[in-house]
Amino acid sequence: MELNERADVDTSQIEDRRGGGGGGGGGGGFPIPIPTSGGGIVGLIVTLIAVLVGGGFGVNAITGDDAPADNGAIEQSCDAADKLQKLDCRNALYVNSIQSWWAKRLPESFGEQYQPAPTVFFDQAVQTGCGAADSGVGPFYCPADHKVFIDLTFYQVLADQLGAKGEFAQPYVLAHEYGHHVQSLIGTEADMRRQQERDPDNANELSVKLELQADCYAGAWAKNATQTADADGDPIFKSITDQDIKEGLDTAAAIGDDTLQKQAGQEVNPDGFTHGTSAQRQQWFRTGYDTGDPKACNTFGS
């Protein structure tokens, strides 16, 4: 994967709520312990891990940081010559690419106008329209806010604790979350919630279908990412390689429900699935990538 150094970073698509207005996009990681034996704490940990790269429709009831966004530092940082060496600037470019593609593709595929959604960078805890959340829930999309939320130190957990070390894991995560934004815009998420209320016994199965569709949407974006451009028409990506797609598939495998349950020391329990198995997540990311067509992502009809 090679980003274009000439592409302008549109930081207006970011809300920087990190301490003092951000800067650097790094810092120390946050702990997500992965126990090796059973017990009550395991269920809690599995719950936390299971929402990683998820919908974020239920977040922790904690006191979050409601500091206003301050984009001054990131605007200056991402206007510098070394912007592509900075984690936050690269992630802002990923967001630019994803939203650029959906702005064109959503009307073509679903007859709806795309409404941009900011990505919020935060440290440790944050207040959202879906409630307060901490970094332990991983990246998430809040439909009440129409915003994506991420503590960028999540990528350290993804690489060091969950084994998804490739750089392409990062745009995959963001593209998945923007898949949830698309589901919110076209009514898929609201319809799924109504189905869950009518059929609570299949609530988890319906949740899995929603998550797998977001994976498929991520794959469809990946297929078309090299065609996306900044406001001046400069390509955002120079290339995306087969190795990058492998890294996306490896990430999908690392965050499958069955893999996470095993990693937490539990037996695999399909009744507890909310996001799909590793094989399912890989399958639907691959479906999106192979077709490049979000209309092929009908997980609810499969």
Secondary structure, 3 states (H helix, E strand, C coil): CEECCCCCCCHHHEEECCHHHCCCCCCCCCCCCCCCCCCHHHHHHHHHHHCCCCCCCCCCCCCCCCCCCCCHHHHHHCCCCCHHHCHHHHHHHHHHHHHHHHHHHHHHHHCCCCCCCCEEECCCEEEECCEEEEHHHCCEEECCCCEEEECCCHHHHHHHCCCCCCCCHHHHHHHHHHHHHHHHHHCHHHHHHHHHHHCHHHHHHHHHHHHHHHHHHHHHHHHHHHHCECCCCCECEEECCHHHHHHHHHHHHHCCHHHHHHHCCCCCCHHHCCCCCHHHHHHHHHHHHHHCCHHHCCHHHC
